[in-house]
């Protein structure tokens, strides 16, 4: 934990959450963008919880609404054109969407913090990395320049940047991509947040550096007990670090559950498609099975199940009442074990077909 002089005045610390209660609750969150070409429904009523020490991953293709949803949670959505049109974001029981701008700012940093995917564009090129980290302490805690710089050095060392005392005076362009991402992590951890949101934290990094960054986040999470909300399209990263996963498609959560259950036994055809598109050692020599087509335009989301135009298991002709994939919107309903849910009219049939090897 980063410490500062006890003689300094600073805001009272946030109260610790009750044991077993979520630190972050997102309830029925909806976001839309109002553009000259029409309304883009980017997020459509998603809900989830993050508990202390837990890693929740939001997984999906580009354009599925992952990043927009967490921008709304953090209160940094560009408005206009983006608007939160429904739902609640509860941080330790307090609704952030109904809070004032000042109250939201007070939560950012000591409550929730965020790592963005492009570290170079997120860091100011005209200030040293030490200055940018130190400003977190000066702005939120009123620390002196000397104390803030020492705290910045401690953070750089904590995220395993070699020779932190010398490199604290370096500029962002003097760091590699992986080291810049470590600087971003240091800034995000400066005020010991309860929840860390990592939006594609390993994008554009090579495989070895990706593994190092994710290992670093896991170690820091273990040390601090913070909840981690991970936004990614990388199934390998999710499989390695996450406890639970939400699979998003066209602004909707289409499947959720523990990573082990969802990855080993998906109950939604979209999740099946994601699993089949990833190469595996045991499938050497076999052709991958890509998901046909492309994600829909969010200003013209298909009727019924938004995945039905690409779904190999869709039922159109002769479908039972209320289960026509083209016309009837599927709800996110329980399937399998407690805590699992799937937004597919034929979720039970998909599970049964996978387990028995018969057509759904």
N, C-alpha and C positions, 0 to 999 in steps of 0.2 A: 504494500500500500504506500502511496506517495504521501508524505507528511510535510507539514509546514509549521512555522513557529506558532506556539500556542498563544503568543502575545498579540497576534494579529486578529483583527475582527473579521469574521466571515459569516455567511448565512448559516443558520442552524441546520445540522445534517438532516436528511430525509429520514423519517422513522423506518425501522426495519419492517419488512412485510411479515405477516403472521405465517408460522410454519404451515406448509402444505397449500398455501394460497398462491394463485398465479400473480406474478409481478406485472404482467401485461395481459390484458384481455381485449380482443378485437371482436366486436359484435355487429354482424350484418352490415359491414362497411361497403359503401357504394361510392364510386367516383366517376364523374363524366367530364369530358372536354367539350366545350361549346365552340365550334369552329364555323367559319363562313360556309363550309360544305356540309354542315350538319352536326349532330351530337354524336360523340364517340363515347360509348359506354365501356370504359376501361376496366372497371371493377364492379362486380355485381353481387353484393351481399355476402361477402366472405367473413368467416368467423374462425377464431383460433385463440389459444392461450399459450403463454410462455411462463414456465415456472423457474424459480431460481436454480441455477446449475444445469438447466435443460437446454438442449439444442434442437430447435425446430427449423426445418428447412422448407422453403417454398420453392417448388420445382416446376419448370415448364419451359416451353419454347419462347424465343424472343417474341415480344408482343402479346404475351399472355396476361399482362397486368401485374406482374410481380413487383417491379420497381416502383410503379405508380402507387401501389397499395402501401408500401413502406414509407414513401414520401408523405402520404396522407397521415400515416401514423406519427411520423416525426413532426408534422406541421410545417413542412417545407414545400408543399405542392404549389406550383406557380398558379396563382389565381388572380385574374383570369389568365388562361382559358380553363384551367382545371378547377372543379368544384366537388367538394364532398357533399353528396346528395342524401346520405342516410347512414345510420349506424352510430356506434359509440367506440371510442378508444379509451379504455380505462387503464391508467397507470397506478398500481397499488390502490385501486378503488376510485380514483379521481378521473372524471371524464375530461380528457384533454380537448376534445372537439368543442366543448362548451366553455372552455377556460379562456381567459383573456390572453393577449399576446405576451404580456409580462409573465403570467403564470406558466405559459408554455415554455418560454425561454428559461425559466427557473428549473424546469424539469430536464431540459436538454443539457447534457454534460454530467451532472451528478445523478440523474435519473436514467435517461436514455442517451445513447451516443451512436454515431453511425460512421461506418467506413464505406467510402465510395469506390467504384470500380476503376476509375482512372485517376491514379494518385498524382500524376504530373499536372493535370488540369485542375486538381483540387487543391494543390499547394501553390502559394503565391511565389512566383519566380524571383521577386525582388527582395525577399526577406530570407534570412537564414532559417533553417529548420528549427534551430534552437529558439529563435525569436518567436516563431509561430506556435511552438509548443508552450513556451513561457507565457504567451498572451492568454492562454486558457486559465492559468493560475492568477494572473494579474487582473483579468476581467471578472472572474467569478469569486476569487478569494481575497483579492486585494494584496497579494504578496509583493514584496520589494523585488526590484530587478535582479538582485543578486540571488535571492532565495528562489525566484522563479527559474533562473537559469540553472541552478543546482538541481531543481526538481526536473527540469527538462533533460539534463544529463542522466539523472537516475532513470528516467523513463526510456531514453534511448538505450541504455544498458539493459534495461528490463526486456526490451524487445530484441535483444541480441544484436545490436549494431556494434561492430568492433570499434575500439578506440573512441568511445562515445564522447569523452571530454574534448577530443580534438575535432570530431566531426560535428559537434553541436554548432560550430560556426560555418559549416558548409551550406551551400545553396542546393535547392532541389535537383537542378540539372547535374550536380556533381555526384548524384547517387544513381545506382542501377534501378531498374524497375522494381525488383524485389525489395531493395533497401528503401525505396520511396514508399512502398506499401507498408513496410515496418514503421516508417515515420508516421504514416496515417493512423496506424494502429496505436502508436504511442499517443498521438493527439486524442484519439477516441477514448483512451483509457485514463487520460490525465486526471479526471475527477472521480474515478472509481465508479463508473455507471452500474446500475442494477441490470440494465438490458443493453446489449451491444447488437446493433443491426449491421450485418456485413452484406453489402450489395455487390455480388460478383467479385469477391475480394481477390480472386486469382486469375481474372481475365487478362490475357496477353502475357502471362508469365509462363516460362517453360515448366515442364512437368516436375522437375526436381525442386524448383523454387515454389511451385504450387504446394507441394507436399510440406515444405518447410514452413510456409505461411500457415497452413491449416494445423500443423503440429503446434506451432506457436500459439494460435488461438485456443486450441484445446488445453495447452498448459496454463495459459493465462486464465481461462475459464475455471479450471480446477483450483487455481490459487485464490481466485476472487469470489467464486460462487455466483458469478453473473449469469443471467440467461442470455442465450445467443440465438438470434433470429438470422438465419442464413438464406440469402436469395441467390439462386444459381440455376443453371441449366445443365450442370455437370453431375451426372448420376454417380460417378465414382466418388466425388467429394461428399455427396450426401450419404452414400453407403458407408464411408469411413468415419464420419464425425457426428451425424445427426441421430437423435433419439426418435423423433416423429417427423413426418413429412406431410405437406399439403401439395397435391398435384393440381396446377392451375391450367385452364384452357379457356381462351376467349373471355377472360375476366371472371371466370367462375372456378370454384374449387370442385374438381370432379372426383377426387378420391383423397382420403386421409386415413392415417393410422400409423402404427410404428413402422420404422424403416424396414425391419426384418419381414413383417407381414406384407407390406405393400410391394416390396421388391421381389419377394419369393413367390407371392401368390396374388398378383393384381386382380382386382375385380372390375376394373373399367377398361374398355378396349383401348383408350388413349394411353393409359399406363402400360398396358400390354405392348403397345406399339413402341413406346419409349424403351422398354426393356429389350425388345427384339432388335432395336437399332444399335445396341451397344455390342461391340465385339467382345467375345469371351475366349479364353484359352482353350476350353474344351470344344469350342465350335470352329477350330482351325480348319480352313479350307471351305467352310460353308459360306454362302452368300448372306449378307445382312438383309434384314427385311425392313426397309424404310417405311415410314408412314406416308401413304400416297397423298398428293395434294399439298396445299399450303394452309397455314392458319387463316381464319376469316378476317375480313375487314371489320374492325370493331364498330364502325358506323353502320354496318349492315350484317349484324350477327344472324346466322341462319335461324329459321323457326325451329321449334321443338328442341331436340338435343343439339347444341351448337357443333358437336363433333360428327353428327350423322352423315354429312357429305363425304367424310373421309373414313368412316367406320366400316370395317369388313363384317361386323356382326349386326349391322342395323336391320331392323324389321320394319317394313313399310306396308306391304300388302298382307292382309290377313292378320294384322296385329290385334291383340286383345284390346278392349276398350281402355283408353287412357295410357296405352303403351306403344303408340305409334311414334317411332323415333323422329319422323319428319314433322309431326304436328304437336306432340305432347312434350312439354318441358319436364325433364326428370328432376326430382328433388334429391338433395343429398341426404340419404337415409342409411340407417345402420345396416351393416352386412358383416357376416362372420363373427369375430370375437368382439368383446366390449371395447368401445373406443374407435372402431373402424366404421367408415361410411363411404358410400359411393353414389355418384349421381348418374346412374345408368338404370334404365327400365329393366334390364336383364342382368343385373349384378349377380344375383344368385345363380342364374344359368351360366354366366361367364366363369364363376368360381367352380361350379360343378363340371363344366366342360374341361377346364384346365386340369382338374384333379383326376378326371376319368379318361381324358384324352379323346373325348367325343365332341362333335360339333355342338355349339351353343344353341 
